């Protein structure tokens, strides 16, 4: 089971927003197709451009 402690969201303007853990479920329910999801240890990273994390 993966425990999520932190969510980092990269928006179109490359702004980094740290989201509260309580906000994770709402984010997961509102995902859109252009957001790429990467799991890194206990961190769930959302990024518009997946190449940014290669």
C-alpha positions, 0 to 999 in steps of 0.5 A: 500500500502506497502512503501519500504524504506530499503532492507536488503539482506543476501547472502550465506556468511551471508554478509549484504548488504544495498541496495538503494531504487532505486535498489528495483525494479531490485531486485524484477525482479531478484528473484530466488527460493531460496530467502525467502521474509519477509515483516517487517513493511516498510522493505523488507528483503531477506534471503536465510534461512528463519529460520534466522528470526523466 
